[in-house]
Amino acid sequence: MIVLGALLVLLLALLGAPFFALIAAIALYGFHQQGYDLAIVAVEINRLGEMPVLVAIPLFTLAGYLLSESGAPRRLVRLTQALFGWMPGGLAIVALIASALFTALTGASGVTIVALGAVLFPALLHGGYSRAFSLGLVTASGSLGLLFAPSLPLIIYGVVAQQLNTQPPVSVEDLFIAGILPGLFMLLVLSVYAISQAPKMAPEARRFDRAEAWTAVKEARWEIPLPLIVLGGIYSGRIAPSEAAALTAVYVFLVTVVIRRELALSRLPHVVREAMMLVGGILLILGAAFALTNYLIDADVPGQLFAWVQEHVSARWLFLLVLNAFLLVFGMLLEGYPAIVVLTPLVLPIATGYGMDPVHFGILFLANLQIGLFMAPLGMNLFIAAYRFRTPVTEVIRASWPFFLLLLGCVLVITYLPWLSLVLLGR
């Protein structure tokens, strides 16, 4: 049955079937083979409406689209440049921080490359950085931020993991907290590398310009409270992720449409439509994934996989190494959300069988996904950067290679030092 199902999925993929259709086809075929009423798939999809945390997905997505259509990316870059640009390697650090913040808010690494790349890439070149370094930094930093709240991949992993009833249970709030130190660690490593590659600065350029900093702060006065609303509310435990999403969406709408008037009311329906098309795709995939997860659990597929893996890989350290390689390859082949909804129900039970905390696994999973997005030769962000900067993809790959190796080292540290993800949770 497994071989026939794999052949069916391969045939549908070759015919260009949508990804949610492939997942649903596997679930339907599996339930049919076991003699279940196929209405169970519709029931699983309907369960989406019973999950309050899912409200956060459309609201955060809409807020991210509104921000990308406004002047927020330019103001964010100017603010970070004013605060950190005077430091050695400051401009590169600005690019890293701005990209991480923007990716966390939008949940889309490709959008970060397109929206911020137009500002950051020329600025890095003008600042004396080499073309290869600048191209690699912008490409790699596009995926930074997936570990920071309110990243949509964190929310989606939490939603899928909750269906597996792990011990200890997984909550979105725990994931938001667990991602702080690993995300900062990655930023720190790349910042140190950026400092080592920085061109020499003239003495006058190394002075902190208070006037420019104050001007940048005033210009970004409406964007500065946004992280406080989202992160402060969630990390303090006073508001749930869905409530933070609602506050964020309303706040961003008021700022971009009513106060700053950077987004005309006539264009608002187009932006909402684009955002909700992405949300619709995510929810379709999630609904099909719920059905597939139900089937996999019922058929004990994770248990069989765990028994097979345990038979061939006895040492825990070796399993973690194989796990990283597996997640990297699939993170390169399956972009973002499909990778999460397909791999989580299969791999998470195996990981917990080897004693991994499910929250630690989630951070490890997304850290691999973060660098798989620009892993040669098929990482999606490589092609987005090549298209955005009109550069051959081979040149983008060569430029991104040092950043990939550095972040791969970070992933190994996150893998073998679980306390980096769990210490803030008291585990």
VEXLO-952702 format. One line per field, with one value per residue (C-alpha): residue number from 1; x, y, z; residue in three letters. Coordinates in steps of 0.001 Angstrom, whole numbers, plus 500000, padded with zeros to 6 digits. Layout:
resi: [NUM:...]
x: [X:...]
y: [Y:...]
z: [Z:...]
resn: [Ala:...]
# end
This chain:
resi: [1:2:3:4:5:6:7:8:9:10:11:12:13:14:15:16:17:18:19:20:21:22:23:24:25:26:27:28:29:30:31:32:33:34:35:36:37:38:39:40:41:42:43:44:45:46:47:48:49:50:51:52:53:54:55:56:57:58:59:60:61:62:63:64:65:66:67:68:69:70:71:72:73:74:75:76:77:78:79:80:81:82:83:84:85:86:87:88:89:90:91:92:93:94:95:96:97:98:99:100:101:102:103:104:105:106:107:108:109:110:111:112:113:114:115:116:117:118:119:120:121:122:123:124:125:126:127:128:129:130:131:132:133:134:135:136:137:138:139:140:141:142:143:144:145:146:147:148:149:150:151:152:153:154:155:156:157:158:159:160:161:162:163:164:165:166:167:168:169:170:171:172:173:174:175:176:177:178:179:180:181:182:183:184:185:186:187:188:189:190:191:192:193:194:195:196:197:198:199:200:201:202:203:204:205:206:207:208:209:210:211:212:213:214:215:216:217:218:219:220:221:222:223:224:225:226:227:228:229:230:231:232:233:234:235:236:237:238:239:240:241:242:243:244:245:246:247:248:249:250:251:252:253:254:255:256:257:258:259:260:261:262:263:264:265:266:267:268:269:270:271:272:273:274:275:276:277:278:279:280:281:282:283:284:285:286:287:288:289:290:291:292:293:294:295:296:297:298:299:300:301:302:303:304:305:306:307:308:309:310:311:312:313:314:315:316:317:318:319:320:321:322:323:324:325:326:327:328:329:330:331:332:333:334:335:336:337:338:339:340:341:342:343:344:345:346:347:348:349:350:351:352:353:354:355:356:357:358:359:360:361:362:363:364:365:366:367:368:369:370:371:372:373:374:375:376:377:378:379:380:381:382:383:384:385:386:387:388:389:390:391:392:393:394:395:396:397:398:399:400:401:402:403:404:405:406:407:408:409:410:411:412:413:414:415:416:417:418:419:420:421:422:423:424:425:426:427]
x: [500000:502829:504515:501239:500490:503938:503431:500032:501495:504348:501906:499762:502855:503984:500534:500916:498391:498254:500155:497051:495545:498554:498246:494487:494946:497277:494821:491821:493657:494847:491431:489849:492291:491402:487661:486812:484070:485883:483790:486409:488658:486002:485589:489316:489300:486294:488320:490249:487362:487735:491279:491367:495097:494476:492859:496403:497413:495169:495596:499413:499515:497369:499525:502658:501238:500166:503652:505347:503148:503987:507177:507901:510831:512633:512007:513115:516397:517000:516322:518671:521282:521126:521440:524064:525591:528459:529844:532460:530384:527388:525754:525844:524492:521714:520845:520749:518572:516181:515739:515163:512523:510763:510739:509371:506519:505676:506490:507758:511484:511019:509080:512005:514473:512201:511059:514292:516755:516148:517342:519977:521908:522806:523527:526002:527769:527917:529297:532345:531352:532195:529461:529787:529472:526532:524687:525270:524219:520941:520121:520909:519319:516048:515308:516451:513564:511679:512532:511210:507598:505176:506654:503931:506077:506310:502523:501937:504416:502682:499270:500425:502413:499396:497559:500146:499496:503183:504561:505299:502643:503571:502124:502666:503619:506401:507704:507819:509927:512118:513100:514582:518072:518692:517578:519809:522693:522393:522271:525340:527408:526576:527219:530713:531393:530063:532442:535371:534446:533761:535726:537743:535646:536692:536957:533996:531826:532439:530738:527223:525009:522462:520552:520114:519150:516503:515168:514997:513224:510655:510114:509558:507542:504511:506510:508535:505569:504696:507238:506195:502564:503343:506334:505616:502058:502878:506056:504433:501601:498968:497525:497225:498807:495374:494731:498183:497432:494181:495890:498708:496357:494237:497295:499029:495807:495333:498951:499302:495811:494453:497408:500228:497906:500624:498110:495147:491719:491312:494332:493310:491020:493888:496261:493632:492905:496601:497019:493927:494954:498081:496007:493571:496435:497862:494494:493836:497209:496615:493182:494556:497504:495157:493482:496853:498108:494982:495574:499293:498560:495756:497993:500901:503198:505322:505723:506873:509286:510667:511238:513048:515211:516030:517096:519570:520592:521209:523302:521374:524117:524112:520336:520525:523115:520976:517935:519682:520683:517142:515530:518006:517327:513571:513772:515469:512946:509742:509312:508130:504634:504435:507631:506165:502799:504201:507307:506142:503700:506281:509475:508320:507242:510631:512471:510511:511248:514929:514206:513959:511716:509026:509620:513366:512594:510398:513204:515676:513234:512694:516410:517104:514254:515672:518956:517418:515667:519010:520769:522288:521197:517407:516764:513919:515599:518544:516234:514328:517612:518843:515638:515524:519121:519313:522255:523002:521907:525384:526806:524186:525113:528820:528070:525752:528053:529995:526718:525285:528298:528148:524440:524932:527373:524729:522175:524557:524994:521194:520919:523400:522776:519011:519225:519724:516093:514672:516416:513954:511120:512755:513169]
y: [500000:502400:501814:502278:505441:506830:506118:507816:510919:510988:510754:513565:515697:515164:516217:519476:518807:521374:520386:520160:517766:515469:515356:514820:512054:510126:510511:509461:506450:505368:505650:503823:500936:500689:500704:504077:506389:509005:511735:511579:513751:516477:516184:516733:519785:521132:520884:523948:526078:524753:526066:529650:530041:529749:533185:534527:533323:535556:538534:538396:537748:540789:542944:541729:542530:545994:546670:545531:547907:550890:552823:550751:548819:552077:553559:550349:550379:554069:553548:550588:552393:555422:553264:550751:552121:553890:550575:548544:546368:548401:548573:544787:544373:546799:544559:541476:543026:544729:541534:539415:541806:542076:538306:537731:540155:539014:535303:535276:535228:535872:539054:540267:539803:541635:544426:545172:544024:547106:549235:547040:545691:549091:550469:547665:548204:551957:551273:549520:545884:543489:542482:538812:539583:541947:539481:536589:538603:539812:536302:534626:537270:536913:533760:535127:535797:532511:531779:535098:535826:536263:534087:532140:528977:528880:529115:526451:524029:524550:523849:520656:519410:519837:517187:514610:514991:515026:515013:517675:519387:522048:525548:528465:530677:528231:528198:531998:532019:529067:530745:533867:532657:530454:533313:535811:533328:533110:536888:537202:534745:536494:539892:538832:537598:540880:542838:540730:541550:545253:547840:550441:553388:557011:558503:560831:557889:556158:558844:558328:560999:561927:564248:561530:558978:561291:562052:558332:557610:560347:559085:555516:556585:554589:551423:551338:550376:547420:544939:546045:545253:541846:540625:542373:541117:537528:537106:538641:536120:538848:538221:535130:534952:535362:538518:539866:539193:541147:544095:544020:543950:546826:548884:548380:549183:552415:553477:552623:553561:556178:557970:557832:557285:555361:552807:554200:552811:551928:549590:548027:545363:544194:543846:542031:539693:538837:538205:536037:533991:533015:532329:530198:528115:527650:526616:524158:522545:522471:520893:518172:517736:517146:514338:512877:513083:511268:508505:508206:507880:505376:503271:503581:504830:506956:503946:501745:504410:504818:501069:501036:504037:502670:499381:501116:504154:503337:506300:509479:511783:509974:510210:513966:514274:512251:514276:517527:516206:514954:518256:520291:518354:518516:522156:522819:520796:521738:525461:526610:525553:522292:521071:521755:520092:517024:516288:517162:514230:511818:512992:514470:511090:509634:512578:512296:508576:509481:511731:515103:517762:518593:522334:521859:519795:522600:525153:522715:521992:525654:526443:523797:525117:528616:527685:525102:528024:529131:525752:524911:523924:524217:526567:528890:532080:531529:531909:534826:536690:535840:537232:540292:541353:540074:537854:534266:531806:530247:533583:533776:530253:531114:534332:532583:529658:531260:532315:528831:527216:529627:529038:525295:525482:527372:524649:521997:524018:524330:520578:519365:522071:521861:524212:527080:526545:525426:527477:530371:527853:526510:523021]
z: [500000:500851:497461:495602:497577:496790:493089:493206:494826:492302:489405:490795:491356:487761:486604:488558:491318:494154:497275:499492:496937:497239:501021:500868:498269:500589:503485:501381:499978:503413:505055:502115:502506:506195:505486:507053:505835:503744:505373:508134:505953:505823:509590:510098:507838:509751:512984:511848:513029:516571:517043:518385:517676:513930:514009:514357:510889:508719:511049:511200:507439:506707:508982:507199:503761:504879:506261:503049:501012:503224:503847:506958:505372:504507:507974:509671:507743:508510:512215:512567:510466:512755:515873:514704:511501:513303:514597:512674:510367:511459:508038:507669:511203:510252:507296:509516:512237:509814:507794:510901:512242:508899:508310:511817:511185:507638:508002:504399:503708:499994:500748:502879:500027:497595:499943:501816:499188:497069:499999:501628:498646:497115:500597:501330:498005:498624:502094:500617:501084:498254:495835:496850:500566:500023:497797:500196:503233:501708:500462:503794:506007:504118:506105:509476:511800:511444:515088:516395:517333:515684:512912:511091:510795:514603:514862:512209:513785:517128:515608:513876:516893:519171:517123:518201:521950:522863:526386:527399:525260:522721:522938:520590:523531:524540:520959:520875:524049:523013:519739:521353:522291:519209:516951:518758:518607:514820:514555:516794:514745:511463:513061:514140:510606:509211:511442:510204:506592:507135:505139:506991:508129:508135:511660:511059:509988:513317:515362:516636:515074:517721:515400:512748:515391:516834:513344:512525:515816:515137:511593:512843:515888:514736:513932:517165:519426:517162:518622:522102:521311:519845:521833:525119:525234:524299:526349:529428:529180:529341:525887:523703:520219:518601:520642:519779:516107:516304:518006:515433:512445:513762:514713:511345:509477:511407:510879:507180:505973:508388:509982:507416:504415:502570:501360:499472:500289:496617:496856:500164:498620:496396:499379:501439:498530:498087:501814:502060:499015:500941:504069:502077:500747:504239:505706:502874:503469:507238:506851:504582:506947:509897:507954:506983:510581:511795:509276:510084:513800:513212:510961:513437:510680:513079:515379:512527:511325:514854:515151:511812:512661:516128:514548:512227:514333:517979:519140:519958:518658:515321:515100:515644:512874:510477:511527:510602:507194:506572:507580:505537:502357:502742:503826:500510:498475:500313:500908:504318:505260:503244:504906:508353:507828:506064:508112:511636:512099:510697:512378:515711:517203:516230:517796:521065:521033:521227:524197:522436:523902:521276:521714:521191:518108:516762:517107:515565:512740:511895:512219:509567:507465:507809:506149:503815:502106:500628:500491:497103:494597:494989:497926:496992:498227:495896:492913:494445:495024:491535:490032:492296:491677:488071:488905:487777:490440:490413:491583:494341:495483:495684:497572:500058:500834:503767:505418:504966:506648:509587:510133:509730:512629:514607:513857:515203:518411:518744:518137:520708:523336:523946:526941:524465:523411:526746:529427:529245:529736:532884:531472]
resn: [Met:Ile:Val:Leu:Gly:Ala:Leu:Leu:Val:Leu:Leu:Leu:Ala:Leu:Leu:Gly:Ala:Pro:Phe:Phe:Ala:Leu:Ile:Ala:Ala:Ile:Ala:Leu:Tyr:Gly:Phe:His:Gln:Gln:Gly:Tyr:Asp:Leu:Ala:Ile:Val:Ala:Val:Glu:Ile:Asn:Arg:Leu:Gly:Glu:Met:Pro:Val:Leu:Val:Ala:Ile:Pro:Leu:Phe:Thr:Leu:Ala:Gly:Tyr:Leu:Leu:Ser:Glu:Ser:Gly:Ala:Pro:Arg:Arg:Leu:Val:Arg:Leu:Thr:Gln:Ala:Leu:Phe:Gly:Trp:Met:Pro:Gly:Gly:Leu:Ala:Ile:Val:Ala:Leu:Ile:Ala:Ser:Ala:Leu:Phe:Thr:Ala:Leu:Thr:Gly:Ala:Ser:Gly:Val:Thr:Ile:Val:Ala:Leu:Gly:Ala:Val:Leu:Phe:Pro:Ala:Leu:Leu:His:Gly:Gly:Tyr:Ser:Arg:Ala:Phe:Ser:Leu:Gly:Leu:Val:Thr:Ala:Ser:Gly:Ser:Leu:Gly:Leu:Leu:Phe:Ala:Pro:Ser:Leu:Pro:Leu:Ile:Ile:Tyr:Gly:Val:Val:Ala:Gln:Gln:Leu:Asn:Thr:Gln:Pro:Pro:Val:Ser:Val:Glu:Asp:Leu:Phe:Ile:Ala:Gly:Ile:Leu:Pro:Gly:Leu:Phe:Met:Leu:Leu:Val:Leu:Ser:Val:Tyr:Ala:Ile:Ser:Gln:Ala:Pro:Lys:Met:Ala:Pro:Glu:Ala:Arg:Arg:Phe:Asp:Arg:Ala:Glu:Ala:Trp:Thr:Ala:Val:Lys:Glu:Ala:Arg:Trp:Glu:Ile:Pro:Leu:Pro:Leu:Ile:Val:Leu:Gly:Gly:Ile:Tyr:Ser:Gly:Arg:Ile:Ala:Pro:Ser:Glu:Ala:Ala:Ala:Leu:Thr:Ala:Val:Tyr:Val:Phe:Leu:Val:Thr:Val:Val:Ile:Arg:Arg:Glu:Leu:Ala:Leu:Ser:Arg:Leu:Pro:His:Val:Val:Arg:Glu:Ala:Met:Met:Leu:Val:Gly:Gly:Ile:Leu:Leu:Ile:Leu:Gly:Ala:Ala:Phe:Ala:Leu:Thr:Asn:Tyr:Leu:Ile:Asp:Ala:Asp:Val:Pro:Gly:Gln:Leu:Phe:Ala:Trp:Val:Gln:Glu:His:Val:Ser:Ala:Arg:Trp:Leu:Phe:Leu:Leu:Val:Leu:Asn:Ala:Phe:Leu:Leu:Val:Phe:Gly:Met:Leu:Leu:Glu:Gly:Tyr:Pro:Ala:Ile:Val:Val:Leu:Thr:Pro:Leu:Val:Leu:Pro:Ile:Ala:Thr:Gly:Tyr:Gly:Met:Asp:Pro:Val:His:Phe:Gly:Ile:Leu:Phe:Leu:Ala:Asn:Leu:Gln:Ile:Gly:Leu:Phe:Met:Ala:Pro:Leu:Gly:Met:Asn:Leu:Phe:Ile:Ala:Ala:Tyr:Arg:Phe:Arg:Thr:Pro:Val:Thr:Glu:Val:Ile:Arg:Ala:Ser:Trp:Pro:Phe:Phe:Leu:Leu:Leu:Leu:Gly:Cys:Val:Leu:Val:Ile:Thr:Tyr:Leu:Pro:Trp:Leu:Ser:Leu:Val:Leu:Leu:Gly:Arg]
# end
